[in-house]
Amino acid sequence: MPASPSRPQPYRVWWLVFVVILAVLAMLWGWMAQRAPEEYAPAPAAKSPSPSPTPEIPEIARQEVWTSDTVASGAYLTNTITLEPGITAPTVVPYVVNVEDTTELDPDEVAREVQATFDDERGWAGYGKRTFQLVADVDAAELVIYVTSPDTTDELCAPLETGGKWNCRNGKNVVLNSDRWKYMTPTYDDLGTYRAYLVNHEVGHFLGQGHVACPKAGATAPVMMQQSIDLGGCVPNAWPRDAD
């Protein structure tokens, strides 16, 4: 029986080409599958914005009470936000925050921090007699909290001498030196805690409280102690009720 005629040579060539193409595609598909988790995965969700950074504290300010070159303008920015008190009490003290425009501080940010201090149970409102409410109308305020340059602080505190370094209460005004708000003093290690001390100490004067001394070495410092100057052997403390 005669042998069957062989297939034409071109058919075999195209068949080999087809097999090679399939092999290459299979290899490419496998490579893409391996790369997918790294290169083709969904992009990660954007991170939430970080809180506003606290000012950088110069090393010298950790060694001595430091005075900056912040200039005085006598012009103020008042908070635009209002905040309800977080603690209920029979008496509500309306207040505003005025920040001198050369201090590079946002009055609304300062006001939020002040209100958080007022709303802490360890603070003056925790005694249950009065609470504090942030308002936007200066004329309606019974308490005005200023954060001002050293020179303006001296002016607003007169006749009390603050020497470009310290803070005061003068009438219904609580005047906080912007250098203390931004750079604290070497007696404290945490800026947020020191700011709470500033507010509670000077508002304590507004409420009729006077200065007291450290009761004994190692004791918790009373908030009405002049902790910015010296701790006298006491442990720093920002809160009125923590030293009771």
PEHU-V827913 format. One record per residue. N is the residue number from 1. PSI is psi in whole degrees, -180 to 180 (none if undefined). Layout:
BEGIN
<<N PSI> <N PSI>>
END
This chain:
BEGIN
<<1 129> <2 144> <3 147> <4 143> <5 138> <6 154> <7 154> <8 143> <9 -41> <10 -34> <11 -45> <12 -40> <13 -48> <14 -34> <15 -43> <16 -40> <17 -42> <18 -42> <19 -42> <20 -43> <21 -44> <22 -41> <23 -42> <24 -43> <25 -40> <26 -42> <27 -42> <28 -41> <29 -42> <30 -39> <31 -42> <32 -37> <33 -38> <34 -34> <35 -18> <36 -44> <37 -30> <38 -46> <39 -23> <40 6> <41 154> <42 146> <43 142> <44 152> <45 146> <46 142> <47 151> <48 148> <49 142> <50 152> <51 157> <52 130> <53 147> <54 155> <55 148> <56 129> <57 119> <58 148> <59 -37> <60 -28> <61 -14> <62 -7> <63 -26> <64 164> <65 111> <66 141> <67 127> <68 -179> <69 23> <70 125> <71 157> <72 140> <73 -27> <74 8> <75 138> <76 149> <77 128> <78 147> <79 143> <80 -18> <81 160> <82 148> <83 132> <84 147> <85 145> <86 -6> <87 136> <88 136> <89 161> <90 -34> <91 132> <92 125> <93 109> <94 139> <95 161> <96 166> <97 124> <98 125> <99 128> <100 138> <101 -8> <102 -2> <103 -11> <104 33> <105 145> <106 120> <107 -32> <108 -38> <109 -43> <110 -44> <111 -40> <112 -41> <113 -39> <114 -46> <115 -38> <116 -36> <117 -44> <118 -33> <119 1> <120 132> <121 -20> <122 -9> <123 -168> <124 -36> <125 -22> <126 -16> <127 -11> <128 8> <129 -38> <130 156> <131 173> <132 136> <133 126> <134 121> <135 167> <136 -3> <137 110> <138 -37> <139 -25> <140 -5> <141 134> <142 -13> <143 132> <144 122> <145 118> <146 143> <147 113> <148 162> <149 162> <150 -46> <151 -41> <152 -36> <153 -46> <154 -41> <155 -45> <156 -25> <157 -15> <158 141> <159 -3> <160 134> <161 117> <162 -5> <163 24> <164 3> <165 -33> <166 -173> <167 173> <168 171> <169 127> <170 103> <171 -128> <172 5> <173 128> <174 119> <175 115> <176 124> <177 128> <178 -28> <179 -35> <180 -39> <181 -37> <182 -31> <183 -3> <184 -153> <185 165> <186 -12> <187 -14> <188 153> <189 -15> <190 123> <191 -42> <192 -42> <193 -39> <194 -40> <195 -40> <196 -40> <197 -46> <198 -51> <199 -50> <200 -37> <201 -52> <202 -35> <203 -30> <204 -41> <205 -41> <206 -33> <207 3> <208 9> <209 143> <210 178> <211 148> <212 166> <213 168> <214 125> <215 -36> <216 158> <217 134> <218 -7> <219 161> <220 127> <221 132> <222 145> <223 -23> <224 5> <225 147> <226 73> <227 -21> <228 -29> <229 -49> <230 147> <231 -13> <232 27> <233 -8> <234 167> <235 131> <236 144> <237 131> <238 -5> <239 133> <240 -46> <241 -17> <242 -16> <243 4> <244 none>>
END
